[in-house]
């Protein structure tokens, strides 16, 4: 008599799923850096990880979604840091402080989700090689981070002031690194590069805001 199949422990299944997801992300980044974002297909990514395109679609709805997943990992780390910031900080300064904290930890090779300095460098190269990915990075919203900022501002999650603050911040950060593809090959990309560019761009934005002549 055939014995019934022994159910695989849910913990093991989840670990295998997480491993496959990470392999898909890492391979997508590697292939896109090597041959370009536009020239990399879902089929190529799936084949390199030895899964089917159908399996790929169970993890990610599109090729863009692979890179949004990496941004989401960063977003989760940022959210944790947002909640740790002093209550007196406004939304823009809290976002800046949270980003600096997370990027500093990555630069010092302290654990932050699945992020490493090398991973951030590769993601920079890929995201800034595609107009679609740059726009997706600007439009990305982490729900938990939005809730944390809304609590800090004392507004609802659909308040236009919250959206304005986040749009200003994300647009500034993306613009800060927009010439990354043309950066001198001798420049080391990674968390320190992002922090330097971020601080410079936010300083410039602050200067522009101070020049406004409002009635």
HELIX and SHEET records of a PDB file:
HELIX    1   1 UNK A   10  UNK A   35  1                                  26    
HELIX    2   2 UNK A   42  UNK A   49  1                                   8    
HELIX    3   3 UNK A   53  UNK A   59  1                                   7    
HELIX    4   4 UNK A   63  UNK A   84  1                                  22    
HELIX    5   5 UNK A   91  UNK A  107  1                                  17    
HELIX    6   6 UNK A  117  UNK A  127  1                                  11    
HELIX    7   7 UNK A  131  UNK A  139  1                                   9    
HELIX    8   8 UNK A  143  UNK A  153  1                                  11    
HELIX    9   9 UNK A  160  UNK A  176  1                                  17    
HELIX   10  10 UNK A  180  UNK A  182  5                                   3    
HELIX   11  11 UNK A  191  UNK A  210  1                                  20    
END                                                                             
